[in-house]
Amino acid sequence: QGNEFTPLFRANSDSEGSDAEDDEDGEEDDEGSEAAACSDAEPEIDPLEDVDGAFAEARDRWKIDAETLKGFYLHSATGQLFSWDQAKGVLYEYCRQSGACVPIWAACNPNLSAEIWTILPLPPTDPASLQSAPTVQSGTVLCILHLSRLKAAERAARASEDFCSRLGLGRHALEALLSLPPPGQAYVLRTFCAPHNDPGGALCRQVQNLQRFEIGRA
């Protein structure tokens, strides 16, 4: 039985008789050459088609990864693929030529390239997407929201540094305190009573208890 490269139209062995038998070796060589030529001519898989196929479910809609909460959006009009990192507040664009992910918008600098949110809908993982206003206004809300979060985190960090410095709690206690979100840091600053022995260790233990509580509640 021939392979997929075998020609469909071949000489009839009954009509050719001995001539076909004499040329058998030559035909095998020709078939091998034709097979190799056809194999070389097979089109390679277009990497652009791979991207479009892999992210077909993200075409003109946000597709959210349940484990990482990262979102992907394939803009069909331009063929551009975007990725949203909710934890970092960064929007990336995939470069098809180099295969690299290039950040094009970040919460730490919300005014730069903010017009991208006039093209893309807001990621559903971001609270700003709950706004019922049009996309342009919602994009502004997203910028303001992330900027306010950034400033709140900076204020909380300064307050935590001052708190640890005044009580002499040490670097490890400060690092533990900064691992909490701003509301958690504020809670520790209000409720922590420094003991006479190992106050830094006591604060670290309180932070660990809070983190275990949050994990257990989730």
Disulfide bonds with the S-S distance in Angstrom:
none
